[in-house]
Amino acid sequence: SNIRTVQTYDGTTLKYSLPPPDRMAYLTALTGSTKCKTSHHSMEIMDLMKKRGVKPDKVVYNQVLSSLASTKSNDRCELARRVWDQMEEDCKGVYSENAYKSLLSIFSKESSWEDVKKVNDVMESRAGATNSAMTDAKRQKNSSNTNMLTGNIIDKSSPDATLVPGYLKDLKLLEKVDAAKKPWYRVGRISVPTKAPASQHHDNITQARMEISFGVQTHRNPFLNGVTLVFYDAVSGEKLGFMLIRNELEKNQIDNKSNNTGTGILYSSILGMLVDENQRGKGLSKIFMGTWLKLCLDCNALPRSEKINKPLLALVLSNFGFVPVSQDKVDVEISPIKDLHKADGGDDLDALREKLGYDPKITVYSRKLSPGSGHFGEREMRTQQMVISRYPTDPQGKATAVKTSFDHAMINHLREGDLEQL
């Protein structure tokens, strides 16, 4: 019944009626359950809608699947299959890309790769059958996203082949590490010398070494987001940092004998890198970069980057032989904060820190940049611990570029057909 009874402060009893909840009321409740990450409530709300004669549409199913994707539960795959079946029945002829992406996310997290293949097949067939607003270029990009993998390339030539990233098929061959907040799979181990204070540099002193374990960690949706290359202290288990990697296969007319796929060129692109704040100053960024490049060589992948806007990461790429390729790149010079020109506040760094509200470690100079120009937001400046200087430093800073993607010199040889240089 919709009759409600309430008693006022003076003892008067009032009765009133409420209209039955409509679709918007249910959507509001679903939004709240999604934000609270209570997927069981989302399922209950959807079932209540049906019970009261309100038919769920694609927006409702988007909300329910989004809630399932963001909440861990033992029966998440089973619930997702149930919602999927109901969505196919209730939304015939209506294609909801977001709902299918949520399904991909759920099944990928639970390593249910047969379900991933089924969802992907439906997405491809629906995208081709419906009058979508995607351009041919965007559709081609979405198709290539399924190849943004690490390891073996997907073999789509066999109708029975499961559309599963090669590295995910091989995870069972690797050691799974559960000690971290999120599980990862150990690929290898490296031993590197640690930086010793100048006072300890002596021939009779054995240099200490750091043992580092590295491996791969899956994303929520590896088909779209690639993988993370993670690094841990092999002794203490402390996380040192990570690299974001996205790989893809591109067709090329050149017969690249060094590529074992026989169908094109495998590119490995770095999106970003993070060294733990407590581990900085130990040269780990170079170790991370070198490890990734060695993996590229081992699997015949050509290294490059996507658009980079972090000056220090750009500098590491430049030091390893990468060159900026974007026409709108911004050439910069990077110096330690102690070399900041006095006109920019270099004569009183304590006052500068107090003014900024954070402790900058580097200064970035460019003729195209100026403080407040909008090239870098306040949050970017703070997280990257940098300041923009109006004047070049003395000595001159190290040169690189930002707002650009990077290619390695070997890629230029390949594009020119000069395979002997590879």
C-alpha positions as CSV (number, residue, x, y, z in Angstrom):
1,S,0.0,0.0,0.0
2,N,1.1,3.6,-0.7
3,I,-0.8,5.0,2.3
4,R,1.5,6.4,4.9
5,T,0.7,7.4,8.5
6,V,2.6,9.9,10.5
7,Q,2.0,11.3,14.0
8,T,2.8,15.0,14.7
9,Y,4.4,16.5,17.8
10,D,1.0,17.3,19.3
11,G,-0.4,13.7,18.8
12,T,-2.4,14.4,15.6
13,T,-2.4,11.4,13.2
14,L,-2.1,12.3,9.5
15,K,-2.5,9.9,6.6
16,Y,-1.2,10.6,3.1
17,S,-0.5,8.7,0.0
18,L,2.5,8.6,-2.3
19,P,2.6,7.8,-6.0
20,P,4.3,4.6,-6.9
21,P,8.0,5.1,-7.7
22,D,8.7,5.7,-11.4
23,R,11.7,5.0,-13.5
24,M,13.6,8.1,-12.4
25,A,13.2,7.1,-8.7
26,Y,14.7,3.7,-9.4
27,L,17.6,5.3,-11.4
28,T,18.3,7.6,-8.5
29,A,18.5,4.6,-6.1
30,L,20.7,2.7,-8.6
31,T,23.1,5.6,-8.8
32,G,23.4,5.7,-5.0
33,S,24.1,2.0,-4.8
34,T,26.7,2.3,-7.5
35,K,28.5,5.1,-5.7
36,C,28.3,3.1,-2.4
37,K,29.6,0.0,-4.2
38,T,26.8,-2.2,-3.1
39,S,26.1,-4.4,-6.1
40,H,23.6,-6.6,-4.2
41,H,21.4,-3.6,-3.7
42,S,21.5,-2.8,-7.4
43,M,20.3,-6.3,-8.2
44,E,17.5,-6.0,-5.6
45,I,16.4,-2.6,-7.1
46,M,16.4,-4.0,-10.6
47,D,14.3,-7.0,-9.4
48,L,11.9,-4.7,-7.6
49,M,11.4,-2.7,-10.8
50,K,10.3,-5.7,-12.7
51,K,8.1,-6.9,-9.8
52,R,6.3,-3.5,-9.9
53,G,5.9,-3.4,-13.6
54,V,8.7,-1.0,-14.5
55,K,10.7,-2.5,-17.4
56,P,14.5,-1.9,-17.1
57,D,16.0,-0.3,-20.1
58,K,19.7,0.0,-21.2
59,V,20.4,2.8,-18.8
60,V,19.3,0.6,-15.9
61,Y,21.4,-2.3,-17.1
62,N,24.4,0.1,-17.5
63,Q,24.0,1.1,-13.8
64,V,23.6,-2.5,-12.5
65,L,26.6,-3.8,-14.5
66,S,28.7,-0.8,-13.5
67,S,27.9,-1.5,-9.9
68,L,29.0,-5.2,-10.4
69,A,32.2,-4.1,-12.1
70,S,33.2,-1.9,-9.2
71,T,32.3,-4.3,-6.4
72,K,34.1,-7.6,-5.5
73,S,32.0,-10.6,-4.8
74,N,32.3,-14.4,-5.1
75,D,29.4,-14.7,-7.4
76,R,30.1,-11.7,-9.6
77,C,30.5,-13.6,-12.8
78,E,27.3,-15.5,-12.2
79,L,25.3,-12.3,-11.5
80,A,26.8,-10.6,-14.5
81,R,25.7,-13.5,-16.8
82,R,22.2,-13.3,-15.3
83,V,22.0,-9.5,-15.9
84,W,23.4,-10.0,-19.4
85,D,20.8,-12.5,-20.3
86,Q,18.0,-10.3,-19.0
87,M,19.5,-7.3,-20.9
88,E,19.5,-9.2,-24.2
89,E,15.8,-10.1,-23.6
90,D,14.6,-6.7,-22.5
91,C,16.7,-4.5,-24.8
92,K,16.4,-6.3,-28.1
93,G,17.8,-4.3,-31.0
94,V,19.3,-1.7,-28.6
95,Y,23.1,-1.8,-28.4
96,S,24.7,-0.4,-25.2
97,E,28.5,-0.1,-25.6
98,N,29.0,0.9,-21.9
99,A,27.1,-2.1,-20.7
100,Y,29.3,-4.5,-22.7
101,K,32.4,-2.7,-21.5
102,S,31.3,-3.3,-18.0
103,L,30.8,-7.0,-18.8
104,L,34.4,-7.1,-20.3
105,S,35.7,-5.5,-17.1
106,I,33.9,-8.0,-14.8
107,F,34.9,-11.1,-16.7
108,S,38.5,-9.9,-17.2
109,K,38.9,-9.3,-13.5
110,E,37.6,-12.8,-12.7
111,S,39.8,-14.3,-15.5
112,S,36.7,-15.7,-17.2
113,W,38.1,-15.5,-20.7
114,E,35.5,-17.6,-22.4
115,D,32.9,-15.0,-21.3
116,V,35.3,-12.2,-22.5
117,K,35.4,-13.8,-25.9
118,K,31.6,-14.0,-26.1
119,V,31.1,-10.4,-25.1
120,N,33.7,-9.2,-27.6
121,D,32.0,-11.3,-30.4
122,V,28.7,-9.6,-29.5
123,M,30.3,-6.2,-29.5
124,E,31.8,-6.7,-32.9
125,S,28.6,-8.0,-34.4
126,R,26.4,-5.3,-32.9
127,A,28.8,-2.5,-33.8
128,G,28.6,-3.7,-37.4
129,A,24.9,-4.2,-37.5
130,T,23.8,-1.0,-35.8
131,N,23.9,2.5,-37.2
132,S,26.5,3.7,-34.8
133,A,28.0,7.2,-34.8
134,M,31.6,5.9,-34.9
135,T,33.7,7.0,-37.8
136,D,35.8,4.4,-39.7
137,A,38.9,5.7,-38.0
138,K,37.4,5.2,-34.5
139,R,36.1,1.8,-35.4
140,Q,39.6,0.8,-36.6
141,K,41.0,2.1,-33.4
142,N,38.6,0.1,-31.3
143,S,39.4,-3.0,-33.3
144,S,43.1,-2.5,-32.7
145,N,42.6,-2.0,-29.0
146,T,42.0,-5.7,-28.7
147,N,45.6,-6.2,-29.7
148,M,47.1,-3.9,-27.1
149,L,48.7,-6.7,-25.3
150,T,51.9,-7.9,-23.8
151,G,53.3,-11.2,-25.0
152,N,51.9,-13.3,-27.8
153,I,49.6,-11.9,-30.4
154,I,46.0,-13.0,-30.5
155,D,45.4,-15.6,-33.2
156,K,42.1,-14.8,-34.8
157,S,42.6,-17.1,-37.8
158,S,41.1,-20.1,-36.0
159,P,37.4,-20.0,-35.3
160,D,38.0,-22.0,-32.1
161,A,40.7,-19.6,-30.9
162,T,39.7,-17.8,-27.7
163,L,40.2,-14.1,-27.9
164,V,42.5,-13.8,-25.0
165,P,45.6,-11.7,-24.5
166,G,48.7,-13.9,-25.0
167,Y,50.3,-12.9,-21.7
168,L,47.1,-13.7,-19.8
169,K,47.1,-17.2,-21.3
170,D,50.6,-17.6,-20.0
171,L,50.0,-16.2,-16.5
172,K,49.5,-19.7,-15.1
173,L,53.1,-20.4,-16.0
174,L,54.3,-17.6,-13.8
175,E,54.6,-17.3,-10.1
176,K,51.6,-15.4,-8.6
177,V,52.5,-13.0,-5.8
178,D,49.6,-12.3,-3.4
179,A,51.6,-10.3,-0.8
180,A,50.9,-7.0,-2.5
181,K,47.6,-5.1,-2.4
182,K,46.9,-6.4,-5.8
183,P,48.2,-9.7,-7.1
184,W,51.0,-9.6,-9.7
185,Y,52.9,-12.3,-11.7
186,R,56.7,-12.5,-11.4
187,V,58.5,-12.4,-14.7
188,G,62.1,-12.1,-13.6
189,R,64.7,-10.7,-11.2
190,I,67.6,-8.3,-11.6
191,S,70.5,-7.3,-9.4
192,V,71.8,-3.8,-9.7
193,P,74.4,-1.8,-7.7
194,T,73.1,0.8,-5.3
195,K,74.2,4.3,-5.2
196,A,76.8,4.8,-2.4
197,P,77.7,8.1,-0.8
198,A,80.8,9.7,-2.3
199,S,82.7,9.2,1.0
200,Q,82.3,5.4,0.5
201,H,83.7,5.3,-3.0
202,H,86.8,3.2,-2.5
203,D,88.3,0.3,-4.3
204,N,88.5,-1.8,-1.2
205,I,84.8,-1.4,-0.4
206,T,82.4,-4.0,-2.0
207,Q,79.5,-2.1,-3.5
208,A,76.1,-3.0,-2.2
209,R,73.5,-4.4,-4.6
210,M,69.8,-4.2,-4.8
211,E,67.7,-7.2,-5.8
212,I,64.6,-6.3,-7.8
213,S,61.8,-8.6,-8.8
214,F,59.6,-7.4,-11.7
215,G,56.5,-8.7,-13.3
216,V,53.1,-7.9,-14.9
217,Q,49.9,-6.8,-13.3
218,T,46.6,-6.9,-15.1
219,H,44.3,-3.9,-15.6
220,R,40.5,-3.9,-15.0
221,N,40.1,-4.2,-18.8
222,P,43.4,-5.4,-20.4
223,F,41.8,-5.3,-23.8
224,L,41.7,-1.5,-23.6
225,N,44.3,-0.6,-21.0
226,G,47.3,-2.9,-21.6
227,V,49.3,-4.0,-18.6
228,T,51.4,-2.6,-15.8
229,L,55.1,-3.6,-15.4
230,V,55.7,-3.6,-11.6
231,F,58.9,-3.6,-9.6
232,Y,59.4,-4.8,-6.1
233,D,62.4,-5.1,-3.7
234,A,63.1,-8.8,-3.8
235,V,64.2,-8.9,-0.2
236,S,61.7,-6.6,1.7
237,G,58.8,-7.0,-0.7
238,E,58.4,-3.2,-0.8
239,K,57.0,-1.8,-4.0
240,L,59.5,0.4,-5.9
241,G,57.4,1.6,-8.8
242,F,55.7,0.7,-12.0
243,M,55.4,1.5,-15.7
244,L,52.2,1.6,-17.7
245,I,52.6,-0.2,-21.0
246,R,50.2,-0.6,-24.0
247,N,51.2,-2.8,-27.0
248,E,49.6,-3.1,-30.3
249,L,50.1,-4.8,-33.7
250,E,50.2,-2.6,-36.7
251,K,50.2,-3.9,-40.3
252,N,53.2,-2.8,-42.4
253,Q,54.1,-3.5,-46.0
254,I,57.7,-4.1,-45.0
255,D,58.6,-7.7,-44.5
256,N,60.1,-7.5,-41.1
257,K,62.0,-10.7,-40.6
258,S,62.8,-9.8,-37.0
259,N,59.1,-9.9,-36.1
260,N,57.8,-13.4,-35.4
261,T,54.2,-12.6,-36.0
262,G,54.4,-12.5,-39.7
263,T,51.4,-10.2,-39.9
264,G,52.9,-6.8,-38.9
265,I,55.0,-4.9,-36.5
266,L,54.5,-5.2,-32.7
267,Y,54.9,-1.8,-31.0
268,S,55.3,-1.4,-27.3
269,S,54.3,2.1,-26.0
270,I,55.0,3.5,-22.6
271,L,52.2,5.7,-21.2
272,G,53.7,6.6,-17.8
273,M,56.1,5.7,-15.0
274,L,56.1,6.2,-11.3
275,V,58.9,5.7,-8.8
276,D,57.8,5.5,-5.2
277,E,58.5,8.7,-3.4
278,N,60.7,7.0,-0.8
279,Q,62.8,5.3,-3.5
280,R,63.6,8.4,-5.6
281,G,67.2,9.4,-6.2
282,K,68.5,5.8,-6.6
283,G,68.5,5.8,-10.4
284,L,65.5,3.4,-10.5
285,S,63.9,5.2,-13.5
286,K,66.8,4.1,-15.6
287,I,66.5,0.5,-14.3
288,F,62.8,0.4,-15.1
289,M,63.4,1.8,-18.6
290,G,66.2,-0.6,-19.3
291,T,64.1,-3.6,-18.1
292,W,61.3,-2.6,-20.4
293,L,63.6,-2.2,-23.4
294,K,65.2,-5.6,-22.7
295,L,61.7,-7.1,-22.7
296,C,61.0,-5.4,-26.0
297,L,64.1,-6.9,-27.5
298,D,63.2,-10.3,-26.2
299,C,59.7,-10.3,-27.8
300,N,60.7,-8.4,-31.0
301,A,58.7,-5.3,-30.1
302,L,59.6,-1.8,-31.2
303,P,59.5,0.6,-28.3
304,R,57.9,4.0,-28.4
305,S,55.7,6.3,-26.2
306,E,52.3,7.8,-26.2
307,K,52.0,11.6,-25.5
308,I,54.3,12.4,-22.6
309,N,53.9,15.6,-20.5
310,K,56.1,14.7,-17.6
311,P,59.5,16.4,-18.0
312,L,61.5,13.8,-16.0
313,L,60.0,10.9,-17.9
314,A,60.7,12.7,-21.2
315,L,64.3,13.2,-20.1
316,V,64.7,9.5,-19.3
317,L,63.4,8.7,-22.8
318,S,65.8,11.1,-24.4
319,N,68.7,9.6,-22.5
320,F,67.8,6.2,-23.9
321,G,67.8,7.4,-27.5
322,F,64.2,8.3,-28.0
323,V,63.3,11.3,-30.1
324,P,60.2,13.5,-30.0
325,V,58.0,13.2,-33.1
326,S,55.0,15.5,-32.6
327,Q,55.0,18.8,-34.5
328,D,53.6,20.7,-31.6
329,K,56.2,19.5,-29.2
330,V,57.6,21.9,-26.6
331,D,61.4,21.9,-26.2
332,V,62.5,22.3,-22.5
333,E,65.5,22.3,-20.4
334,I,65.4,20.6,-17.0
335,S,67.7,21.6,-14.1
336,P,67.8,20.9,-10.3
337,I,65.9,23.5,-8.3
338,K,69.2,24.8,-6.8
339,D,70.1,26.2,-10.2
340,L,66.9,28.3,-10.5
341,H,67.6,31.8,-11.6
342,K,67.5,34.3,-8.8
343,A,64.9,36.4,-10.7
344,D,62.6,33.4,-10.5
345,G,63.1,33.1,-6.7
346,G,66.4,31.1,-6.8
347,D,68.0,33.4,-4.2
348,D,65.5,32.4,-1.5
349,L,64.2,28.8,-2.0
350,D,62.6,28.6,1.4
351,A,60.4,31.6,0.6
352,L,59.6,30.0,-2.8
353,R,58.5,26.7,-1.1
354,E,56.3,28.6,1.3
355,K,54.7,30.6,-1.5
356,L,54.1,27.5,-3.6
357,G,52.9,25.2,-0.8
358,Y,55.1,22.3,-1.9
359,D,58.8,21.4,-2.2
360,P,59.9,21.7,-5.9
361,K,62.8,19.5,-7.0
362,I,63.3,20.7,-10.6
363,T,62.9,23.8,-12.7
364,V,61.8,23.6,-16.3
365,Y,62.7,26.3,-18.8
366,S,61.4,26.9,-22.3
367,R,60.9,29.8,-24.6
368,K,57.4,28.6,-25.2
369,L,56.6,28.3,-21.5
370,S,56.0,30.9,-18.8
371,P,54.6,30.7,-15.3
372,G,50.8,30.7,-15.5
373,S,50.8,30.0,-19.3
374,G,48.5,27.1,-18.9
375,H,50.8,24.5,-20.3
376,F,51.0,22.8,-16.9
377,G,48.1,22.9,-14.4
378,E,48.7,23.6,-10.7
379,R,48.1,19.9,-9.8
380,E,50.7,18.8,-12.5
381,M,53.2,21.2,-11.1
382,R,52.7,19.9,-7.5
383,T,52.7,16.2,-8.3
384,Q,55.8,16.6,-10.6
385,Q,57.5,18.8,-8.0
386,M,58.5,21.4,-10.6
387,V,58.4,25.1,-11.3
388,I,58.4,26.9,-14.6
389,S,61.3,29.4,-14.9
390,R,61.3,32.5,-17.0
391,Y,65.1,32.5,-17.4
392,P,67.5,29.8,-18.4
393,T,69.6,28.3,-15.7
394,D,73.4,28.4,-15.3
395,P,74.7,25.8,-16.0
396,Q,72.3,25.0,-18.8
397,G,69.7,22.4,-18.1
398,K,69.4,19.0,-19.8
399,A,67.4,19.2,-23.1
400,T,64.2,17.1,-23.9
401,A,60.7,17.8,-25.0
402,V,57.1,17.5,-23.6
403,K,53.6,17.5,-25.1
404,T,54.9,14.9,-27.6
405,S,55.1,11.2,-28.2
406,F,58.5,9.6,-28.7
407,D,59.9,7.1,-31.2
408,H,63.2,5.2,-30.9
409,A,65.8,5.6,-33.6
410,M,65.3,2.0,-34.7
411,I,61.7,2.8,-35.7
412,N,63.0,5.4,-38.2
413,H,65.2,2.8,-39.7
414,L,62.3,0.4,-40.1
415,R,60.1,3.1,-41.7
416,E,62.8,3.7,-44.2
417,G,63.2,0.0,-44.9
418,D,66.7,-0.1,-43.5
419,L,66.3,-3.4,-41.8
420,E,70.1,-4.0,-41.6
421,Q,70.3,-1.2,-39.1
422,L,67.9,-3.0,-36.6
